[in-house]
């Protein structure tokens, strides 16, 4: 509870959460305006049920994609100096003066920040999903909805573990740039792989994308999230229509084994972060 309050105080003192919430409200307002106009467009009322579902799925996938980007950059900018910044300012010396193990301090910081990220992402997820379901009449299967919701919450937790680990080795700005670039490379490789699969060419792109997906699993998890949210194998939409989404199409979806890998990778990041912080020179 102490670390939760401390993390919240830092987020609001630096106005990170305030600015993020204001810009998120602006994003949701624009998103729902476009959604409402599309749902009430008279030219689109004569679409078949499958085409209507595809349109709703497109809004859903795009909304969740940009929502994940917002959440990712919130994590990076809020935690890029979680360790290094407090060492540079001397605040870490006062925290470690107490009789508490370093690994507990590290995990306490993580849990405190993660709690706020979970709250923010939970609200953001439902703010995207429910309007699509209501206005576009897009069907949401309970089991698929639960899986996608858990994946949506897990991705920022993974990014948070990566950012905090980087903060034990890199200075504040260097860590922020490194995490953002790695996240961007993961997104770009995912887009390139989707386009490559559509044309069935360029095996080298698939190999690079596979390597980056193991190094940064966020984009692969996002593709699995999109696959689950639209009903997975139960989606009654032709595969050719799915490919019409281009780089946002749900092709080459990672398996459940990859999700297990991502969980192990996440735990490994936390473990290495605890070890690195124990040996970190804070003077």
N, C-alpha and C positions, 0 to 999 in steps of 0.2 A: 504493500500500500504506500510505503514511503517513496519508493522509486516511481510509482505511478504518479504521485503528486509532484515529485521533482521533475519528471519528464513533461507533465502538463504545464508546470510553471515555466520551463524553458521554452516550450513551444509557443506559449502565449506571450511570454516576455519578449521574445524575438519577433513576435507578430507573424510567425510562419503559419500557424494554424488559422489565424484571422484572415490573412491574405488568401490562403488556400480555399477557405470556405467561401469567401466572397467570389473568387473566380470560379469555383465549382458551381455556385448558384447561377452565375452568368452562363456557364456551359450548359447546365441543365435547362435553363430558360430557352436558350437557342435550340437545344436538342428537342425539347418538347414542342416548341413552336413549329419546327419542321415536321415533326411527327404528326401533330394535329392537322396541319395543312395537307399533308399527304393523305391522312385518313379521310379527310373531308373533300378531297379533290374529286369532282364529278367525273372526270375523265378516267379515273382509276376504279370506279365502282362496278365496272363491267368485267373486271378481271375474274379469271377462274379461281377456285379455292386454292389450287396449288400455287398460282402466281401471286395470290394475295399472301399466302404463307411465306413465299420467297421474299416478298417485299418486307414483310414484318421481320423475317430472319435477318435481312440485310440491315435494317435499322438496329436490330438487337446486337448484331456482331460489331457494327461500326461504333455503336454507343459504348459497348463494353471495351472495345479496343482503346478508344480515347480515354475512357475512365481509368483503364489500367496504366496508361501513360501518365496521367495526372497523379495517380497514386504512387507510381514509381519515382517520379521526380520529387514528390513530397518526401518520400523516404530518403532519397539521396541528399537533398538540401537540408533536411532536418537532422541528419545523422552523420554527414561527412566529417564533422569535427567532434564526434561523440567522445573519442579518446584523445586524439592529437590536439584538438582545440582546447580541451581542459588542461592538458599538460602544458601547452604554450602559455595559457593564462595563469597557471599556478593553482587552479581550483582543484586539480587532482590531488595535490599534496594534502590539502585539508580533508579530503574524503578518505584517503588512505591512512590518515593519522588515527582513525578509529580501529579498534581490534576486530577487523573483519577480513576474511580472506579475499584476495584479489579476484578470484574467479567468481565469488559471490557478488562483488561489485560489478563485474562485467555482465553477468547474467541479470543482475538487478536492473542495470541500465537498459538491457535488451528487453526485459519483460515490461518495464515501464513504458518504453517507447512503443513496443509492439501492441500494448493494450489500446493506446490511442489510435494506432494505425488500423487495428481491427474494427474499432468503433466507426472510424471514418469510412472504411471500405465497405462495411456492412450497410451503412446508410446509402452510400453511393451505388452499390449493386442494386438494391431494391428501387432506387430512384430511376434507374435505367430500365429494369425489367418490367416493373408493374405498369408504367404507361404504355409500353409496347403491347403487353397482354390486354390492356383495357381498350386502347384506341384501335389497334390493328387486329384484335381478336386472335392473337397468336397463341396457340396452345402451349401450355407449360406442363410437362409431365413431372409429378412430385419427385420421383427418384432422380431424374435428370437434373431438376432444379436444385436439389440438395447437393449433388456432386459438383455442379458448376459453381454454386455458392461457396463450397469449401475450397475449391481450386482458386476462386477469386480472392479469398482470404489468405490462402497459403502463399501466393506469389509475392505480395509485399513482405511477408515474414521472411521469405527466402532472400529477397533483395536487402532487407534490413540486416540479416546476418552477414551478407557479403559486404555491405557498407561499413559495418562495425569492425569486421576483420580488416578491411582496408585501412580504417582509421588507426589501427595499432601499428601500421607499417609506414603509411604515407602522411604527409602534411595535409591540412584540411582541404585546400583547393585541389591539390593533386589527387586526393582520394575522390572528390566529387567528380572531377573530369574523368578519371579512370572508370568509375562505376557507370557514369552516363554513357561513355563511349562503348563500354562493353555491352550495355543494355541496347544501345543503338545498333551495334554490329549484329546482335542476336536478332533484332527485328528485321534488319536489312537482309540478313541471310535467309530468314524465314520467307520473306517476300520473294527473294530470288529463287528459292527452292520451289515455291508454289508455281511461279511462272515457268520454271524449268520443267516441272512435272507436266504442266499443261502442254508444252511443246515436245515433251519426251526427249529432251536433249541435255547435253552438258552434264556429264556425270561428276565432273570436278566440283561444280557448285553444290551438289548433294553431299559430297565428302566434306567440304568446308562447312556447310550448314550442320552436318552431323557433329563435327568437332566442336563448333560453337554452342550447339545445343547441350553438349555435355559440360562445357565450361560455364555457360549461362543458360539454364533450362527454362527461363521465363517465357520465351516465345513458344517453345514446344508445349508448355503447360497452357498457354493461352489458346493454342489451337485445339487442345483437348477440351478446354472449357467451352469453346465455341461449338465443338462437336456435341458435347453433352447438353448444352442449353437448348439446342434445336431438336433434341430428341434422339441423337445418335442414329443407330440403325433403324429406329422406328420412324424416322422422318420420311413422310410420303412425297418426296420431291426427287425428280429425276436427276441423276448424277451430272448430266450436261448443264442443267440449270444451276447446280451447285458450283460448277466450274465457272459459271458466268460472273461469280463474285471476284474473279481474278486473284490477286494476292491475298484476299481475305477468304478464299474458298477453303473448305474443310477437307483438304487433301493431305495425305501423308500424316495422319493423326497418330501421335505417339501412343504406345500401348500402356497397359496398367503396370507393366514391369518398369517402364521409364518413370512413371509416377513414384514407384518405390525407390528408384535410383535418386530422384529429386529429393525425397524425404531423407534418405541416407546422406546425400550431399549437403543438405541443410543442417543436419545434426553434426556433420563433420566440420562445417564452417564454424559452428558455435564452439565445438571442441578445440579446434585450432586457435580460435580467437581467445578462449580462456587461457590456453597454454602461452600464447604470444603475450598476452597482457600480464601474466605472472612474471615473465622475464623482461618486461619492458622497463627501460630506465626512464624514470619520470623526473629526474633532476635536471 
